[in-house]
Amino acid sequence: MEYEQIIEEIKEVIELIRPYINRDGGDIEFVKFEDGIVFVRFSGACVGCAAMDSTMNDLVEDTLLERVPGVIGVELVV
Protein backbone atom coordinates (compact mmCIF):
# COMPACT_ATOMS: atom_id res chain seq x y z
CA MET A 1 0.00 0.00 0.00
CA GLU A 2 1.31 3.42 -0.92
CA TYR A 3 2.26 5.94 1.75
CA GLU A 4 -0.34 8.48 0.58
CA GLN A 5 -3.08 5.84 0.60
CA ILE A 6 -2.17 4.81 4.15
CA ILE A 7 -2.37 8.44 5.28
CA GLU A 8 -5.80 8.83 3.66
CA GLU A 9 -7.05 5.70 5.42
CA ILE A 10 -5.65 6.93 8.75
CA LYS A 11 -7.46 10.25 8.32
CA GLU A 12 -10.71 8.45 7.45
CA VAL A 13 -10.49 6.33 10.60
CA ILE A 14 -9.75 9.41 12.72
CA GLU A 15 -12.88 11.02 11.26
CA LEU A 16 -14.87 7.94 12.37
CA ILE A 17 -13.41 8.21 15.88
CA ARG A 18 -13.74 12.00 16.20
CA PRO A 19 -17.49 12.12 17.12
CA TYR A 20 -16.88 9.87 20.14
CA ILE A 21 -14.13 12.17 21.36
CA ASN A 22 -16.11 15.34 20.52
CA ARG A 23 -19.10 14.19 22.54
CA ASP A 24 -17.00 14.52 25.70
CA GLY A 25 -15.63 17.93 24.70
CA GLY A 26 -12.34 16.77 23.22
CA ASP A 27 -10.83 16.49 19.78
CA ILE A 28 -8.16 14.51 17.95
CA GLU A 29 -5.81 15.66 15.19
CA PHE A 30 -3.62 13.62 12.83
CA VAL A 31 -0.04 14.94 13.00
CA LYS A 32 2.04 12.55 10.90
CA PHE A 33 2.72 8.94 9.91
CA GLU A 34 6.29 7.71 10.16
CA ASP A 35 7.82 4.21 10.19
CA GLY A 36 4.44 2.57 10.85
CA ILE A 37 3.61 4.90 13.74
CA VAL A 38 0.66 7.31 13.66
CA PHE A 39 1.22 10.51 15.64
CA VAL A 40 -1.90 12.25 16.96
CA ARG A 41 -2.64 15.22 19.19
CA PHE A 42 -5.57 15.52 21.59
CA SER A 43 -7.11 18.87 22.47
CA GLY A 44 -10.03 20.34 24.38
CA ALA A 45 -11.34 18.32 27.31
CA CYS A 46 -8.91 15.48 26.46
CA VAL A 47 -5.97 17.50 27.75
CA GLY A 48 -5.41 16.40 31.32
CA CYS A 49 -8.32 13.94 31.28
CA ALA A 50 -7.81 10.84 33.41
CA ALA A 51 -9.32 8.67 30.65
CA MET A 52 -6.97 9.93 27.94
CA ASP A 53 -4.70 6.86 28.10
CA SER A 54 -7.68 4.54 27.84
CA THR A 55 -9.08 6.52 24.91
CA MET A 56 -5.70 6.45 23.20
CA ASN A 57 -5.14 2.71 23.63
CA ASP A 58 -8.65 1.25 23.56
CA LEU A 59 -10.24 3.44 20.93
CA VAL A 60 -7.65 5.18 18.77
CA GLU A 61 -4.82 2.65 18.64
CA ASP A 62 -6.99 -0.48 18.51
CA THR A 63 -9.14 0.96 15.71
CA LEU A 64 -6.21 2.14 13.61
CA LEU A 65 -4.33 -1.17 14.03
CA GLU A 66 -7.44 -3.10 13.03
CA ARG A 67 -8.46 -1.00 10.03
CA VAL A 68 -5.26 0.32 8.44
CA PRO A 69 -2.64 -2.11 7.14
CA GLY A 70 0.85 -0.78 7.79
CA VAL A 71 0.04 0.89 11.10
CA ILE A 72 1.99 -0.74 13.93
CA GLY A 73 1.38 1.78 16.70
CA VAL A 74 0.07 5.18 17.76
CA GLU A 75 1.95 7.86 19.70
CA LEU A 76 0.64 10.97 21.38
CA VAL A 77 2.18 14.32 20.49
CA VAL A 78 1.91 16.94 23.21
Residue pairs with C-beta under 8 A, 6 or more apart in sequence:
1 69
1 70
3 33
6 33
6 68
6 69
6 70
6 71
7 30
7 33
9 67
9 68
10 30
10 33
10 38
10 64
10 68
10 71
11 30
13 63
13 64
13 67
13 68
14 28
14 30
14 40
14 60
16 63
17 28
17 59
17 60
17 63
18 27
18 28
20 59
21 27
21 28
21 42
21 46
21 55
21 59
24 45
24 46
24 49
25 44
25 45
26 42
26 43
26 44
26 45
26 46
26 47
26 49
26 55
27 42
27 43
27 44
27 46
28 40
28 41
28 42
28 43
28 46
28 60
29 40
29 41
29 42
29 43
30 38
30 39
30 40
31 39
31 40
31 41
31 77
32 38
32 39
33 39
33 71
36 70
36 71
36 72
36 73
37 71
37 72
37 73
37 74
37 75
38 64
38 71
38 73
38 74
38 75
39 74
39 75
39 76
39 77
40 56
40 60
40 74
40 75
40 76
40 77
41 76
41 77
41 78
42 52
42 55
42 56
42 76
46 52
46 55
49 55
56 74
56 76
60 74
61 73
61 74
64 71
64 74
65 71
65 72
65 73
65 74
